[in-house]
Amino acid sequence: MLDPVSRVRRFNRAVTSAVGALDNSFLGRGRPLGAARVLNAIGHGRSDVAEIRDYLGLDSGLMSRLLRTLEDEGLVETTAHADDARRRVAKLTRTGRREFAAYEALSNAQAEGFLARNAQAEALLAAMDMVASALTRERVVLDEMDPQSEEARYCLGEYYAELGRRFKQGFDVSLSRDPDAKDMRRPRGTFIVAMSDTLPIGCVGLKGTDRGYAEIKRLWVAPAARGLRLGRRLMDAAEAAARELGIALLRLDTNSALPEAGQLYRTTGWREIPRFNDDPYPDLFFEKRI
């Protein structure tokens, strides 16, 4: 059997070949992958040149050359930032928008083809999510969002589904407290979503109360992102938000069917306390002063 390093290198070669990373004409559009990625980033709403460079992991020289190539093709225009002349802003021209749309159609077709050729499409997607999360772990960002946003609702839906699978009695969110998460908005609380590029991979809520404490609710990390210390990052972010809001005491509850959650709380300064609510699902209760 191949050793682990050889297996990783085999995987790298397979991906490089499958996506056409070394082609002089990526997806047959006449330019290599690097230029196509810059065009894609701008097409998806990124405009600050420095932010695009950081997002793509490019050095300044290469970023400048790629932009110049796209400008020469009439696909991109760059101007000085309105508030800071030292910064540059890029946008697609009309021709650039057509080229971006062509790349989107071809990329979607390529992805659909990958999945169509594999009888275990869901397993393939799960493996892809895991690899992507591992490779981009340093670029995962935590954003405060409305709990009714599309990204938040995706995370909550996945969270509720997992509880339904892991709890012996199943899970019905309507029986829990604050099922609509209306108290997880500033100034009472907040809701934080972990984003890996365009994919939401985790969340946590800070629920304000009028009882002298706030609650940590709905901590979830996607299976593909577990083992990356994301749960701790989310908890740290929730505690930081609580301090900003002047909250000094936090409580939370969980179920013993989620041992990894209990382990996280016990190793990060939380102490077990008696039951403090009538929620039918939890059997473990914790408190922390911050």
The 8 nearest C-alpha neighbors of each residue, nearest first, counted from 0:
[[1, 2, 3, 6, 5, 4, 9, 7],
 [2, 0, 5, 6, 3, 4, 9, 7],
 [1, 3, 5, 4, 6, 0, 7, 8],
 [4, 2, 6, 5, 7, 1, 8, 0],
 [3, 5, 7, 6, 2, 8, 1, 9],
 [6, 4, 8, 2, 7, 3, 1, 9],
 [5, 7, 9, 3, 4, 8, 1, 10],
 [6, 8, 10, 4, 9, 5, 11, 3],
 [7, 9, 11, 5, 10, 6, 12, 4],
 [10, 8, 6, 12, 7, 11, 5, 13],
 [9, 11, 7, 13, 8, 12, 6, 14],
 [12, 10, 8, 14, 9, 13, 15, 7],
 [11, 13, 15, 9, 10, 14, 16, 8],
 [12, 14, 10, 16, 11, 15, 17, 9],
 [15, 13, 17, 11, 16, 12, 18, 10],
 [16, 14, 12, 20, 13, 17, 18, 11],
 [15, 17, 19, 13, 14, 18, 12, 20],
 [18, 16, 14, 19, 15, 13, 20, 12],
 [19, 17, 20, 16, 15, 14, 109, 25],
 [18, 20, 16, 22, 21, 17, 25, 15],
 [19, 21, 15, 18, 22, 32, 16, 25],
 [22, 20, 19, 23, 15, 16, 32, 31],
 [23, 21, 24, 19, 25, 20, 31, 32],
 [22, 24, 31, 30, 25, 21, 29, 32],
 [23, 25, 29, 30, 27, 31, 22, 28],
 [24, 26, 31, 27, 32, 22, 30, 28],
 [27, 25, 28, 24, 105, 19, 102, 106],
 [26, 28, 24, 25, 29, 30, 23, 22],
 [29, 27, 26, 24, 30, 25, 102, 31],
 [28, 30, 24, 27, 25, 31, 23, 26],
 [29, 31, 24, 28, 25, 23, 34, 32],
 [32, 30, 23, 25, 24, 33, 34, 22],
 [31, 33, 35, 25, 34, 20, 36, 30],
 [34, 32, 36, 35, 31, 37, 65, 30],
 [35, 33, 37, 36, 65, 32, 31, 38],
 [34, 36, 32, 38, 33, 37, 39, 31],
 [37, 35, 39, 33, 38, 34, 32, 40],
 [38, 36, 40, 34, 39, 35, 41, 33],
 [37, 39, 35, 41, 36, 40, 42, 34],
 [40, 38, 36, 42, 37, 41, 35, 43],
 [41, 39, 37, 43, 42, 38, 45, 36],
 [42, 40, 45, 38, 44, 43, 39, 46],
 [43, 41, 39, 40, 44, 38, 99, 91],
 [44, 42, 40, 41, 45, 39, 38, 46],
 [43, 45, 41, 42, 46, 40, 90, 39],
 [46, 44, 41, 40, 43, 47, 51, 42],
 [45, 47, 89, 88, 41, 48, 90, 44],
 [48, 46, 88, 50, 49, 87, 51, 45],
 [47, 49, 51, 50, 87, 88, 46, 52],
 [50, 48, 52, 51, 47, 53, 86, 87],
 [49, 51, 53, 47, 52, 48, 54, 45],
 [52, 50, 54, 48, 49, 53, 55, 47],
 [51, 53, 49, 57, 55, 50, 54, 56],
 [54, 52, 56, 50, 55, 51, 49, 57],
 [53, 55, 51, 52, 56, 50, 57, 138],
 [56, 54, 52, 53, 57, 51, 37, 36],
 [55, 57, 53, 54, 52, 58, 51, 62],
 [58, 56, 52, 55, 62, 61, 53, 59],
 [57, 59, 61, 60, 62, 56, 52, 53],
 [58, 60, 62, 61, 63, 57, 52, 49],
 [61, 59, 63, 62, 58, 64, 57, 65],
 [60, 62, 64, 63, 58, 59, 65, 57],
 [61, 63, 59, 65, 60, 64, 57, 66],
 [64, 62, 66, 60, 61, 65, 67, 59],
 [65, 63, 67, 61, 66, 62, 68, 60],
 [64, 66, 68, 62, 67, 34, 63, 61],
 [67, 65, 69, 63, 68, 64, 70, 62],
 [66, 68, 70, 64, 65, 69, 71, 63],
 [67, 69, 65, 71, 66, 70, 64, 72],
 [68, 70, 72, 66, 74, 71, 67, 75],
 [71, 69, 75, 67, 73, 72, 68, 74],
 [70, 72, 68, 73, 69, 67, 74, 75],
 [73, 71, 69, 70, 74, 68, 75, 67],
 [72, 74, 70, 71, 75, 69, 94, 92],
 [73, 75, 95, 92, 69, 72, 94, 70],
 [76, 74, 91, 70, 92, 69, 90, 73],
 [75, 77, 90, 89, 70, 91, 92, 78],
 [78, 76, 89, 88, 87, 90, 75, 79],
 [77, 79, 88, 87, 80, 89, 76, 86],
 [80, 78, 87, 84, 86, 88, 81, 85],
 [81, 79, 83, 87, 86, 84, 82, 88],
 [80, 82, 83, 79, 84, 78, 86, 88],
 [83, 81, 80, 84, 79, 86, 85, 87],
 [82, 84, 80, 85, 86, 81, 79, 87],
 [85, 83, 79, 86, 80, 82, 81, 87],
 [84, 86, 83, 87, 79, 80, 82, 81],
 [87, 85, 84, 80, 83, 79, 88, 47],
 [88, 86, 79, 80, 78, 48, 47, 77],
 [87, 89, 47, 46, 78, 77, 48, 80],
 [90, 88, 77, 46, 76, 48, 47, 78],
 [91, 89, 76, 75, 46, 41, 77, 92],
 [92, 90, 75, 95, 96, 74, 76, 93],
 [91, 93, 95, 94, 74, 75, 96, 76],
 [92, 94, 96, 95, 97, 91, 74, 98],
 [95, 93, 97, 92, 96, 74, 98, 73],
 [94, 96, 74, 92, 91, 98, 93, 97],
 [97, 95, 99, 93, 98, 94, 91, 92],
 [96, 98, 100, 94, 95, 99, 101, 93],
 [97, 99, 95, 101, 100, 96, 94, 102],
 [98, 100, 96, 102, 101, 97, 95, 103],
 [101, 99, 103, 97, 98, 102, 96, 104],
 [102, 100, 98, 104, 99, 103, 105, 97],
 [101, 103, 105, 99, 100, 104, 106, 98],
 [104, 102, 100, 106, 101, 105, 107, 99],
 [103, 105, 107, 101, 102, 106, 108, 100],
 [104, 106, 108, 102, 107, 103, 109, 101],
 [107, 105, 109, 103, 108, 104, 102, 110],
 [108, 106, 110, 104, 109, 105, 103, 111],
 [107, 109, 111, 105, 106, 110, 112, 104],
 [108, 110, 106, 112, 107, 111, 105, 113],
 [111, 109, 107, 113, 112, 108, 106, 114],
 [112, 110, 108, 114, 113, 109, 115, 107],
 [111, 113, 115, 109, 110, 114, 108, 116],
 [114, 112, 110, 111, 116, 115, 109, 117],
 [113, 115, 111, 117, 112, 116, 120, 110],
 [114, 116, 112, 117, 113, 111, 118, 120],
 [117, 115, 114, 113, 112, 118, 120, 111],
 [118, 116, 114, 119, 115, 120, 113, 123],
 [117, 119, 120, 116, 115, 114, 121, 123],
 [120, 118, 122, 117, 121, 123, 114, 124],
 [119, 121, 123, 114, 122, 117, 118, 124],
 [122, 120, 124, 123, 119, 125, 126, 114],
 [121, 123, 125, 119, 124, 120, 126, 127],
 [122, 124, 120, 126, 121, 125, 119, 127],
 [125, 123, 127, 121, 126, 122, 128, 120],
 [126, 124, 122, 128, 127, 123, 121, 129],
 [125, 127, 129, 123, 124, 128, 122, 130],
 [126, 128, 124, 130, 129, 125, 131, 123],
 [129, 127, 125, 131, 126, 130, 223, 132],
 [128, 130, 223, 126, 132, 127, 131, 133],
 [131, 129, 133, 127, 132, 128, 134, 126],
 [130, 132, 128, 134, 133, 129, 127, 135],
 [133, 131, 129, 135, 130, 134, 224, 136],
 [134, 132, 130, 136, 131, 135, 129, 224],
 [135, 133, 131, 132, 136, 130, 137, 129],
 [134, 136, 132, 138, 137, 133, 131, 139],
 [135, 137, 133, 138, 139, 132, 134, 227],
 [138, 136, 135, 139, 134, 140, 133, 132],
 [139, 137, 135, 136, 140, 195, 196, 54],
 [138, 140, 195, 136, 194, 137, 193, 135],
 [141, 139, 194, 193, 138, 142, 195, 192],
 [140, 142, 193, 192, 194, 191, 139, 143],
 [143, 141, 192, 191, 144, 140, 193, 194],
 [142, 144, 191, 190, 192, 189, 141, 145],
 [145, 143, 190, 191, 146, 142, 192, 148],
 [144, 146, 147, 148, 190, 184, 143, 151],
 [147, 145, 151, 148, 190, 144, 180, 152],
 [146, 148, 145, 152, 151, 149, 144, 150],
 [149, 147, 151, 145, 150, 146, 152, 144],
 [148, 150, 152, 151, 153, 147, 146, 154],
 [151, 149, 153, 148, 152, 199, 154, 192],
 [152, 150, 154, 148, 146, 153, 149, 155],
 [151, 153, 155, 149, 154, 150, 147, 156],
 [152, 154, 156, 150, 151, 155, 149, 157],
 [155, 153, 151, 157, 152, 156, 158, 201],
 [156, 154, 158, 152, 157, 153, 159, 151],
 [155, 157, 153, 159, 158, 154, 152, 160],
 [156, 158, 160, 154, 155, 159, 161, 153],
 [159, 157, 155, 161, 156, 160, 219, 154],
 [158, 160, 162, 156, 161, 157, 155, 163],
 [161, 159, 163, 157, 158, 162, 156, 164],
 [160, 162, 164, 158, 163, 159, 165, 157],
 [163, 161, 165, 159, 164, 160, 166, 170],
 [162, 164, 169, 170, 160, 161, 165, 166],
 [165, 163, 161, 162, 166, 160, 169, 167],
 [164, 166, 162, 163, 161, 167, 256, 169],
 [167, 165, 169, 168, 163, 162, 164, 256],
 [168, 166, 169, 165, 164, 163, 256, 170],
 [167, 169, 166, 170, 163, 165, 280, 164],
 [168, 170, 163, 166, 167, 164, 162, 171],
 [171, 169, 163, 162, 172, 168, 166, 159],
 [170, 172, 173, 174, 169, 175, 163, 159],
 [173, 171, 175, 174, 178, 170, 159, 176],
 [172, 174, 171, 175, 178, 176, 177, 179],
 [175, 173, 172, 171, 176, 279, 278, 178],
 [176, 174, 172, 173, 278, 178, 177, 279],
 [175, 177, 178, 278, 174, 173, 172, 277],
 [176, 178, 180, 179, 175, 181, 182, 173],
 [179, 177, 180, 173, 176, 172, 175, 174],
 [178, 180, 181, 177, 146, 147, 182, 173],
 [181, 179, 177, 183, 182, 178, 146, 206],
 [182, 180, 179, 183, 184, 177, 146, 178],
 [181, 183, 206, 180, 184, 207, 187, 188],
 [184, 182, 189, 188, 206, 180, 181, 205],
 [185, 183, 189, 188, 182, 187, 186, 190],
 [186, 184, 188, 187, 189, 183, 182, 244],
 [185, 187, 188, 184, 244, 189, 207, 183],
 [188, 186, 207, 185, 184, 182, 183, 206],
 [189, 187, 183, 184, 185, 207, 205, 206],
 [188, 190, 184, 183, 205, 185, 204, 191],
 [189, 191, 204, 183, 143, 144, 146, 203],
 [192, 190, 143, 203, 202, 142, 144, 204],
 [191, 193, 202, 142, 141, 201, 194, 143],
 [194, 192, 141, 201, 200, 140, 199, 202],
 [195, 193, 199, 140, 139, 198, 196, 200],
 [196, 194, 139, 198, 197, 199, 200, 193],
 [195, 197, 198, 194, 139, 138, 199, 135],
 [196, 198, 195, 194, 199, 150, 200, 139],
 [197, 199, 195, 194, 196, 200, 150, 193],
 [200, 198, 194, 193, 150, 201, 195, 192],
 [201, 199, 221, 193, 220, 194, 198, 195],
 [202, 200, 220, 193, 219, 192, 221, 199],
 [203, 201, 192, 219, 191, 218, 193, 154],
 [202, 204, 218, 217, 191, 190, 216, 233],
 [205, 203, 190, 216, 215, 217, 189, 183],
 [204, 206, 215, 188, 189, 183, 214, 190],
 [207, 205, 183, 188, 214, 182, 213, 204],
 [206, 208, 187, 213, 188, 182, 205, 214],
 [207, 209, 213, 210, 212, 206, 211, 187],
 [210, 208, 211, 207, 212, 213, 187, 206],
 [209, 211, 208, 212, 213, 207, 248, 214],
 [212, 210, 209, 208, 213, 248, 246, 247],
 [211, 213, 248, 249, 210, 208, 246, 214],
 [214, 212, 207, 249, 208, 206, 250, 248],
 [215, 213, 250, 206, 251, 249, 205, 216],
 [214, 216, 205, 251, 204, 206, 250, 213],
 [217, 215, 204, 218, 214, 203, 205, 251],
 [218, 216, 203, 204, 219, 202, 215, 155],
 [217, 219, 203, 202, 216, 204, 220, 230],
 [220, 218, 201, 202, 158, 217, 203, 221],
 [221, 219, 201, 200, 222, 225, 230, 224],
 [220, 222, 200, 224, 223, 201, 225, 219],
 [223, 221, 225, 224, 220, 129, 200, 125],
 [222, 224, 129, 221, 128, 225, 132, 125],
 [225, 223, 221, 222, 132, 227, 129, 220],
 [226, 224, 222, 227, 223, 220, 221, 229],
 [225, 227, 228, 224, 229, 223, 230, 222],
 [226, 228, 229, 225, 224, 136, 133, 230],
 [229, 227, 231, 230, 226, 232, 225, 224],
 [228, 230, 232, 231, 227, 233, 220, 225],
 [231, 229, 233, 232, 228, 234, 220, 219],
 [230, 232, 234, 229, 233, 228, 235, 263],
 [233, 231, 229, 235, 230, 234, 236, 228],
 [234, 232, 236, 230, 231, 235, 229, 237],
 [233, 235, 237, 231, 236, 232, 238, 230],
 [234, 236, 232, 238, 233, 237, 231, 239],
 [237, 235, 239, 233, 234, 238, 232, 240],
 [238, 236, 234, 240, 239, 235, 205, 233],
 [237, 239, 241, 235, 240, 236, 234, 242],
 [240, 238, 236, 242, 241, 237, 235, 243],
 [241, 239, 243, 237, 238, 242, 236, 244],
 [242, 240, 238, 246, 244, 243, 239, 237],
 [241, 243, 245, 239, 244, 240, 246, 238],
 [244, 242, 240, 241, 245, 239, 246, 238],
 [243, 245, 241, 242, 246, 240, 186, 187],
 [244, 246, 242, 243, 241, 247, 240, 248],
 [247, 245, 241, 242, 244, 248, 212, 213],
 [246, 248, 289, 288, 245, 242, 249, 212],
 [249, 247, 288, 212, 246, 287, 289, 213],
 [250, 248, 213, 287, 212, 214, 286, 288],
 [251, 249, 286, 214, 285, 213, 215, 287],
 [252, 250, 215, 214, 285, 284, 286, 216],
 [251, 253, 284, 283, 281, 285, 250, 254],
 [254, 252, 281, 283, 282, 284, 255, 251],
 [253, 255, 281, 282, 256, 257, 283, 280],
 [254, 256, 257, 258, 282, 283, 253, 261],
 [255, 257, 254, 258, 166, 165, 253, 167],
 [256, 258, 255, 259, 260, 254, 261, 253],
 [259, 257, 261, 260, 255, 256, 262, 254],
 [260, 258, 262, 261, 257, 263, 264, 256],
 [261, 259, 263, 258, 262, 257, 264, 253],
 [260, 262, 258, 264, 263, 259, 265, 257],
 [261, 263, 259, 265, 260, 264, 258, 266],
 [264, 262, 260, 266, 261, 265, 259, 267],
 [265, 263, 261, 267, 269, 266, 262, 260],
 [264, 266, 262, 269, 263, 267, 268, 261],
 [267, 265, 263, 264, 268, 262, 269, 261],
 [268, 266, 264, 265, 269, 263, 231, 262],
 [267, 269, 266, 265, 270, 287, 264, 288],
 [268, 270, 287, 264, 265, 286, 267, 285],
 [271, 269, 285, 286, 272, 287, 268, 265],
 [270, 272, 285, 284, 286, 269, 273, 283],
 [271, 273, 285, 284, 270, 286, 274, 283],
 [274, 272, 275, 284, 271, 285, 283, 276],
 [273, 275, 284, 276, 272, 283, 282, 277],
 [274, 276, 273, 277, 284, 272, 252, 250],
 [277, 275, 278, 274, 252, 279, 176, 281],
 [276, 278, 279, 275, 274, 176, 280, 281],
 [277, 279, 175, 280, 276, 176, 281, 174],
 [280, 278, 277, 281, 175, 174, 282, 276],
 [279, 281, 278, 282, 254, 175, 253, 170],
 [282, 280, 254, 253, 283, 252, 279, 278],
 [281, 283, 254, 253, 255, 280, 284, 252],
 [284, 282, 253, 252, 281, 254, 255, 285],
 [285, 283, 252, 272, 271, 274, 251, 273],
 [284, 286, 271, 270, 272, 251, 250, 269],
 [285, 287, 250, 270, 269, 249, 271, 251],
 [288, 286, 269, 249, 248, 289, 250, 270],
 [289, 287, 248, 247, 249, 286, 269, 268],
 [288, 247, 248, 287, 242, 238, 249, 246]]
